[in-house]
């Protein structure tokens, strides 16, 4: 039972790091599957990425830049929202900030 409790404590303390690692791994898997798909005769459907996917190293570089931008926006939002003092336990202002940043993040992910 202690191991189970420790596991959930670890997840609770490190959930953001785990999510960032997962997103990074998904970016790598995207590069690999896109490269394999292109070699098998497929094509890229994201208009922005078409010039970059033919070269896997350039594709990796673009994905790293995108990851850094997303990381900066999300962590910046997290810091900003935590710095803002809200009077109530539940605040509509805080909810609006979370929704605005979620829309920005979804827009960035859709762009890539």
C-alpha positions as CSV (number, residue, x, y, z in Angstrom):
1,X,0.0,0.0,0.0
2,X,2.9,2.3,0.7
3,X,4.3,1.8,-2.8
4,X,0.8,2.7,-4.2
5,X,0.7,5.9,-2.1
6,X,4.2,6.8,-3.1
7,X,3.4,6.3,-6.8
8,X,0.5,8.7,-6.6
9,X,2.5,11.2,-4.6
10,X,5.2,11.1,-7.3
11,X,2.6,11.7,-10.0
12,X,1.0,14.5,-8.1
13,X,4.3,16.2,-7.6
14,X,5.6,15.7,-11.1
15,X,2.6,15.7,-13.3
16,X,3.6,18.8,-15.3
17,X,7.1,17.3,-16.0
18,X,5.5,14.0,-17.1
19,X,3.1,15.8,-19.4
20,X,6.0,17.8,-21.0
21,X,8.0,14.6,-21.5
22,X,5.0,12.9,-23.0
23,X,4.4,15.8,-25.4
24,X,8.1,15.7,-26.4
25,X,7.9,12.0,-27.1
26,X,4.7,12.6,-29.2
27,X,6.6,15.2,-31.3
28,X,9.4,12.6,-31.9
29,X,6.9,9.9,-32.8
30,X,5.2,12.4,-35.2
31,X,8.5,13.0,-36.9
32,X,9.2,9.3,-37.3
33,X,5.8,8.4,-38.6
34,X,5.7,11.4,-40.9
35,X,9.1,10.4,-42.4
36,X,8.0,6.8,-42.8
37,X,4.7,7.9,-44.4
38,X,6.5,10.2,-46.8
39,X,8.9,7.4,-47.8
40,X,5.9,5.1,-48.5
41,X,4.4,7.7,-50.8
42,X,2.2,9.7,-48.5
43,X,2.2,13.5,-48.3
44,X,2.1,16.2,-45.5
45,X,-1.3,17.8,-45.0
46,X,-0.3,20.7,-42.8
47,X,0.4,23.6,-45.2
48,X,3.0,25.2,-42.9
49,X,5.0,22.0,-42.5
50,X,5.2,21.0,-46.2
51,X,8.5,22.7,-46.9
52,X,10.2,21.2,-43.9
53,X,9.1,17.5,-43.8
54,X,11.3,16.3,-46.6
55,X,14.4,16.8,-44.4
56,X,14.0,14.9,-41.1
57,X,16.7,17.1,-39.4
58,X,15.0,20.3,-40.4
59,X,11.6,18.8,-39.4
60,X,13.1,18.0,-36.0
61,X,14.5,21.5,-35.7
62,X,11.1,23.0,-36.4
63,X,9.4,20.7,-33.9
64,X,12.0,21.6,-31.2
65,X,11.3,25.3,-31.8
66,X,7.5,24.7,-31.7
67,X,8.0,22.7,-28.4
68,X,10.0,25.5,-26.9
69,X,7.3,28.1,-27.9
70,X,4.5,25.9,-26.4
71,X,6.5,25.3,-23.3
72,X,7.1,29.0,-22.9
73,X,3.5,30.0,-23.4
74,X,2.1,27.3,-21.0
75,X,4.7,27.8,-18.3
76,X,4.4,31.6,-18.6
77,X,0.6,31.3,-18.3
78,X,1.0,29.1,-15.2
79,X,3.3,31.6,-13.6
80,X,1.1,34.5,-14.5
81,X,-2.1,32.9,-13.3
82,X,-0.4,31.9,-10.0
83,X,0.8,35.5,-9.4
84,X,-2.6,37.0,-9.9
85,X,-4.4,37.3,-6.6
86,X,-8.0,36.3,-6.6
87,X,-10.3,37.1,-3.7
88,X,-12.6,34.1,-4.1
89,X,-11.8,30.4,-4.0
90,X,-13.4,30.0,-7.4
91,X,-12.9,33.0,-9.6
92,X,-14.4,33.7,-12.9
93,X,-11.4,35.8,-13.8
94,X,-9.1,32.9,-13.2
95,X,-11.3,30.6,-15.2
96,X,-11.2,33.1,-18.1
97,X,-7.4,33.2,-18.0
98,X,-7.3,29.4,-18.1
99,X,-9.7,29.3,-21.1
100,X,-7.8,32.0,-23.0
101,X,-4.5,30.2,-22.5
102,X,-6.0,26.9,-23.4
103,X,-7.3,28.4,-26.7
104,X,-3.8,29.8,-27.4
105,X,-2.2,26.4,-26.8
106,X,-4.8,24.6,-28.9
107,X,-4.1,27.1,-31.7
108,X,-0.4,26.5,-31.5
109,X,-0.8,22.7,-31.5
110,X,-3.1,22.9,-34.5
111,X,-0.6,25.0,-36.3
112,X,2.0,22.3,-36.0
